């Protein structure tokens, strides 16, 4: 991607921002590293003023000189992927509806993709720690109960 002018940078920030707010699943088409590069440089998760965005761009470019190039490649892949998905959805919507084709279980393909969040959601992280602690306490309680019942059975 050629050097971004100020206007291009701001315009490039706006489109991923709208997609991030509307439906962030499109970001999952990028690798996690590409997602972080895009987020680190263009900050689509932030509702900053133009001045704040430009200051961020200057600061992050000074700290990580290769980031503009990496983010440029990521955003180019993002545009290509979003265009392909849009065309695929449009074709599927125009396709004539017919009888569903049966697919055997072993012929199905499952893919899992992740959307990288640029910042940690502290509430979700706390809930996860609480859940893990409760599960561990329950498991220890069950093991202790099993151990105690075995001691009662032994002569």
Secondary structure, 3 states (H helix, E strand, C coil): CCCCCHHHHHHHHHHHHHHHHHCHHHHHHCCHHHHHHHHHHHCCCCCCCHHHHHHHHHHHHHHCCCHHHHHHHHHHHHHHHHHHHHHHHHHHHHCCCCCCCCCCHHHCCCCCCCCCCCCCCHHHHHHHHHHHHHHHHHHHHHHHHHHHHHHHHCC
